[in-house]
Amino acid sequence: MLYMAAVTAARCNPVYTEFYGRLIGAGKLKKVALTACVRKLLVVLNSMLRHGTRWGQRAPNAV
């Protein structure tokens, strides 16, 4: 499930598109770059749960 979410994020979300493109530009394999997007997505979702925020919101104490 996270794989397909990362594929969509890499195609449609500008932050993840730039991240994926930067990794590909650095010579990473496509699957490795997509796995990095999965991990980044998981870290963001974990942070959202911890702070009780919705997608697109910033945590109250975020810098």
C-alpha positions in Angstrom: 0.0 0.0 0.0 2.8 2.4 0.8 4.5 1.6 -2.5 1.5 2.8 -4.5 1.1 5.9 -2.3 4.8 6.7 -3.0 4.3 6.2 -6.7 1.4 8.6 -6.7 3.3 11.1 -4.5 6.4 10.9 -6.7 4.2 11.8 -9.7 1.8 14.3 -8.3 3.2 15.9 -5.1 5.8 18.6 -5.9 7.9 17.9 -2.8 8.1 14.2 -3.5 8.6 14.8 -7.2 11.6 17.0 -6.5 13.0 14.5 -3.9 12.6 11.5 -6.3 14.1 13.5 -9.2 17.1 14.5 -7.0 17.8 10.9 -6.1 17.5 9.8 -9.7 19.8 12.6 -10.7 22.3 11.4 -8.1 22.5 8.1 -9.8 20.2 6.0 -7.6 18.2 3.2 -9.1 14.5 3.9 -9.6 13.4 1.3 -7.1 15.9 2.6 -4.5 14.6 6.2 -5.0 11.0 5.1 -4.7 11.9 3.1 -1.5 13.3 6.4 -0.1 10.0 8.1 -1.0 8.2 5.3 0.9 10.4 5.9 3.9 9.9 9.7 3.7 6.1 9.3 3.4 6.1 6.9 6.4 8.2 9.4 8.5 5.8 12.2 7.6 2.7 10.1 8.4 4.2 9.1 11.8 4.9 12.7 12.6 1.3 13.6 11.7 0.0 11.0 14.1 2.3 12.1 16.9 1.3 15.8 16.5 -2.3 15.2 15.6 -2.2 17.2 12.4 -3.8 16.7 9.0 -2.1 16.5 5.7 -0.9 20.0 4.7 -1.0 21.4 8.2 2.1 22.2 10.2 2.6 21.0 13.8 2.1 23.9 16.2 5.8 23.8 17.3 7.3 23.0 13.9 10.1 25.1 12.7 
